[in-house]
């Protein structure tokens, strides 16, 4: 029903990949929806560090190591054999019947160099026929977007989440348009400020005022607990147990900011009527 691409014009430090993972985990746990999570990089990169997606996950899912992930999807798409009935067979389930993961390519340029820009939109279109929401990590930086496949993800997305920092120079570069890919000029996007510090002068309100931006901006603060969960490949369980924390917990503001961003994404894609919230009290 919709594709969301997470991207940052910065080469690092914005938390874009962390935002992809935390938002996907939140939506997977809070909403009754079928989700697909993936990225435009190589196998083992980006979001793959947050989950158990290695040998153990493959053994549990009965997926062949030699025939799963973006490489398999690209081959099937090229041969016109990929459809909504079989796309899930080439993914790894992270939450049964709720959240599936598709690994990156073994080769950085893709399994079929030269075809990625045409194949990725087709793959995402097929994914949207089966999944309620497709969330893709489109990397960071403006160079070689098409070579990495990230340019195709941005072009095919229905909504883009742009991760920035409170560095005034990076904010000026983005809002001046000097770091604005063509894809962002023609579709809606949400701005997220990573490692957000509410005591900084560059608050959300001040950023909106200075740059005359009337769109959505979210601030996601740094969280040591989230970092530890990432390192232990237990982000899903961290998000799940965080729903019980009170407002005095160090990770509370992180959790609530991710929850707010997730709700904004659902709303902007007009999925509120079809994707219902889970009743955690039941």
C-alpha positions as CSV (number, residue, x, y, z in Angstrom):
1,X,0.0,0.0,0.0
2,X,3.0,2.3,0.4
3,X,6.8,2.5,0.3
4,X,8.8,4.6,2.8
5,X,12.4,5.4,2.1
6,X,14.7,6.5,4.9
7,X,17.6,8.7,3.7
8,X,20.1,11.3,4.8
9,X,22.1,13.8,2.8
10,X,24.9,13.5,5.4
11,X,27.6,10.9,5.2
12,X,27.1,9.7,8.7
13,X,25.9,10.7,12.2
14,X,22.3,11.4,11.4
15,X,21.0,8.1,12.7
16,X,19.0,7.4,9.5
17,X,19.6,3.6,9.6
18,X,18.7,3.5,13.3
19,X,15.5,5.5,12.5
20,X,14.6,2.9,9.8
21,X,15.0,0.0,12.2
22,X,13.3,1.7,15.2
23,X,10.3,2.9,13.2
24,X,9.8,-0.4,11.5
25,X,10.0,-2.3,14.8
26,X,7.5,0.2,16.4
27,X,5.0,-0.2,13.5
28,X,5.4,-4.0,13.5
29,X,4.6,-4.1,17.3
30,X,1.9,-1.4,17.4
31,X,-0.1,-2.0,14.2
32,X,-1.9,-5.0,12.6
33,X,0.0,-4.9,9.4
34,X,2.3,-6.9,7.1
35,X,5.6,-5.1,6.7
36,X,8.7,-5.6,4.5
37,X,12.0,-4.2,5.6
38,X,15.0,-3.9,3.3
39,X,17.8,-1.6,2.1
40,X,19.7,-0.6,-1.0
41,X,23.2,-1.6,0.2
42,X,25.2,-4.8,0.2
43,X,24.6,-7.8,2.4
44,X,25.6,-7.3,6.0
45,X,25.4,-3.5,5.9
46,X,23.0,-1.0,7.4
47,X,19.9,-2.4,9.1
48,X,21.3,-5.9,9.0
49,X,23.3,-5.2,12.2
50,X,20.2,-4.8,14.3
51,X,18.5,-8.2,13.9
52,X,19.3,-11.9,13.9
53,X,19.5,-12.3,10.1
54,X,22.4,-14.7,9.8
55,X,22.6,-18.5,9.8
56,X,20.3,-19.0,12.7
57,X,17.5,-16.9,11.2
58,X,17.8,-18.7,7.9
59,X,17.7,-22.1,9.5
60,X,14.5,-21.2,11.4
61,X,12.9,-19.8,8.2
62,X,13.8,-22.7,5.9
63,X,15.2,-20.2,3.4
64,X,18.2,-21.2,1.4
65,X,21.3,-19.1,2.0
66,X,22.0,-19.2,-1.8
67,X,18.6,-18.0,-2.9
68,X,17.1,-15.3,-0.8
69,X,17.3,-11.5,-0.5
70,X,17.6,-8.8,-3.1
71,X,19.8,-11.0,-5.4
72,X,17.0,-13.5,-5.7
73,X,14.3,-10.8,-6.1
74,X,16.3,-9.1,-8.9
75,X,16.7,-12.4,-10.8
76,X,13.1,-13.3,-10.5
77,X,12.0,-9.8,-11.5
78,X,14.2,-9.8,-14.6
79,X,12.7,-13.1,-15.6
80,X,9.2,-11.8,-14.8
81,X,8.6,-14.6,-12.3
82,X,8.3,-12.4,-9.2
83,X,4.8,-11.9,-8.0
84,X,2.8,-11.2,-4.8
85,X,2.4,-14.9,-4.2
86,X,6.1,-15.8,-4.0
87,X,7.9,-12.6,-2.9
88,X,7.7,-13.6,0.7
89,X,9.5,-16.9,0.0
90,X,12.7,-15.0,-0.5
91,X,12.6,-13.1,2.8
92,X,13.5,-13.8,6.4
93,X,10.6,-13.5,8.9
94,X,11.5,-11.3,11.9
95,X,8.0,-11.3,13.3
96,X,5.8,-14.2,12.2
97,X,3.2,-13.0,9.7
98,X,4.0,-9.4,10.6
99,X,7.5,-8.3,9.6
100,X,9.7,-9.8,6.9
101,X,13.3,-8.8,6.1
102,X,15.0,-8.9,2.7
103,X,18.8,-8.9,2.8
104,X,21.0,-6.7,0.6
105,X,22.9,-7.8,-2.5
106,X,26.1,-9.9,-2.3
107,X,27.7,-7.5,-4.7
108,X,27.5,-3.7,-4.1
109,X,26.4,-3.0,-7.7
110,X,23.7,-5.7,-7.5
111,X,23.4,-9.2,-8.8
112,X,22.7,-7.8,-12.3
113,X,24.8,-4.6,-12.8
114,X,23.1,-2.1,-15.0
115,X,19.6,-3.4,-14.2
116,X,19.1,-2.2,-10.7
117,X,17.4,1.2,-11.5
118,X,14.7,-0.6,-13.5
119,X,14.3,-3.7,-11.3
120,X,14.0,-2.1,-7.9
121,X,10.8,-0.1,-8.7
122,X,9.3,-3.3,-10.1
123,X,10.3,-5.2,-7.0
124,X,8.8,-2.6,-4.7
125,X,5.6,-2.5,-6.8
126,X,5.2,-6.2,-6.4
127,X,6.0,-6.0,-2.7
128,X,3.2,-3.4,-2.2
129,X,0.7,-5.9,-3.6
130,X,1.4,-8.3,-0.7
131,X,2.6,-6.1,2.1
132,X,0.7,-3.2,3.8
133,X,3.9,-1.2,4.1
134,X,7.4,-1.5,2.7
135,X,10.2,0.3,4.5
136,X,13.6,0.7,2.9
137,X,16.9,2.2,4.2
138,X,18.1,4.3,1.2
139,X,21.5,5.0,2.8
140,X,23.1,8.4,3.1
141,X,24.9,11.0,0.9
142,X,24.2,12.3,-2.5
143,X,27.0,10.7,-4.4
144,X,26.5,7.4,-6.4
145,X,22.8,7.2,-5.4
146,X,21.9,5.3,-8.6
147,X,25.0,3.0,-8.4
148,X,24.0,1.9,-4.9
149,X,20.4,1.4,-5.9
150,X,19.3,4.1,-3.4
151,X,18.3,6.5,-6.1
152,X,15.8,4.1,-7.4
153,X,14.4,3.6,-3.8
154,X,13.9,7.3,-3.4
155,X,12.3,7.7,-6.8
156,X,9.9,4.8,-6.1
157,X,9.0,5.8,-2.6
158,X,5.6,7.3,-1.7
159,X,7.1,9.1,1.3
160,X,10.7,9.9,2.3
161,X,12.0,10.3,5.8
162,X,15.1,12.6,5.7
163,X,17.4,12.4,8.7
164,X,19.5,15.5,9.7
165,X,21.3,16.7,12.7
166,X,21.3,20.0,14.7
167,X,24.4,21.2,12.9
168,X,23.4,24.5,11.5
169,X,25.5,24.1,8.3
170,X,23.9,20.8,7.5
171,X,20.4,22.3,8.1
172,X,21.2,25.3,5.9
173,X,22.5,23.0,3.1
174,X,19.4,20.9,3.1
175,X,16.7,23.6,3.4
176,X,18.5,25.8,0.8
177,X,18.0,22.9,-1.6
178,X,21.7,22.3,-2.3
179,X,21.3,18.7,-0.9
180,X,17.9,17.9,-2.3
181,X,17.8,15.0,-4.7
182,X,15.4,15.3,-7.6
183,X,13.1,12.7,-5.9
184,X,12.5,14.9,-2.9
185,X,11.4,17.8,-5.1
186,X,8.3,16.0,-6.3
187,X,7.0,14.0,-3.3
188,X,6.2,14.4,0.4
189,X,8.9,14.0,3.0
190,X,9.3,14.1,6.8
191,X,12.4,15.6,8.4
192,X,13.9,13.8,11.4
193,X,16.6,15.4,13.6
194,X,18.8,12.6,15.0
195,X,20.5,12.7,18.4
196,X,18.1,15.5,19.1
197,X,18.9,17.7,22.1
198,X,16.0,19.8,23.3
199,X,18.4,22.2,25.1
200,X,20.1,23.1,21.9
201,X,19.3,26.4,20.2
202,X,18.3,24.4,17.1
203,X,15.0,23.2,18.5
204,X,12.3,22.0,16.1
205,X,10.4,25.2,16.4
206,X,13.5,27.4,15.8
207,X,14.4,25.3,12.8
208,X,10.9,25.7,11.3
209,X,11.0,29.4,12.0
210,X,14.4,30.0,10.5
211,X,13.9,28.1,7.3
212,X,10.1,28.7,6.9
213,X,9.4,25.0,6.9
214,X,5.8,24.0,7.5
215,X,6.1,20.3,7.1
216,X,6.6,17.6,9.7
217,X,9.8,17.6,11.8
218,X,10.5,15.1,14.5
219,X,13.4,15.0,17.0
220,X,14.7,11.6,18.1
221,X,17.2,11.8,21.0
222,X,20.2,9.6,21.5
223,X,19.5,6.5,23.6
224,X,22.2,4.4,25.2
225,X,19.6,1.6,25.7
226,X,18.8,1.6,22.0
227,X,22.5,1.4,21.1
228,X,23.0,-1.5,23.5
229,X,19.9,-3.3,22.0
230,X,21.4,-2.7,18.5
231,X,24.7,-4.2,19.5
232,X,23.0,-7.2,21.0
233,X,20.8,-7.6,17.9
234,X,17.7,-7.2,20.1
235,X,16.0,-4.1,18.8
236,X,12.6,-5.7,18.5
237,X,12.6,-6.9,22.1
238,X,13.8,-3.5,23.3
239,X,10.9,-1.7,21.6
240,X,8.5,-4.3,22.9
241,X,9.5,-4.0,26.5
242,X,9.9,-0.2,26.3
243,X,6.1,0.1,26.2
244,X,6.1,-0.6,30.0
245,X,8.6,2.1,31.0
246,X,7.5,5.3,32.8
247,X,8.4,8.8,31.8
248,X,11.4,8.9,34.1
249,X,13.2,6.1,32.3
250,X,16.2,7.3,30.3
251,X,14.9,5.8,27.1
252,X,11.3,7.1,27.5
253,X,11.8,10.2,25.2
254,X,13.4,8.1,22.6
255,X,10.6,5.6,22.6
256,X,7.9,8.3,22.5
257,X,9.6,10.2,19.6
258,X,9.8,7.0,17.5
259,X,6.2,6.3,18.3
260,X,5.2,9.8,17.2
261,X,7.2,9.5,13.9
262,X,5.6,6.1,13.2
263,X,2.1,7.5,13.7
264,X,2.9,10.4,11.4
265,X,4.1,8.0,8.7
266,X,0.9,5.9,8.9
267,X,-1.2,9.1,8.8
268,X,0.7,10.7,5.8
269,X,0.2,7.5,3.8
270,X,-3.5,7.5,4.7
271,X,-3.2,4.0,6.2
272,X,-5.0,4.8,9.4
273,X,-8.3,3.2,8.2
274,X,-6.7,0.0,6.9
275,X,-3.9,-0.5,9.4
276,X,-5.3,-0.8,12.9
277,X,-3.4,-0.3,16.1
278,X,-2.9,-3.3,18.4
279,X,-4.6,-3.5,21.7
280,X,-1.7,-4.0,24.1
281,X,-4.1,-4.0,27.0
282,X,-5.7,-7.2,25.8
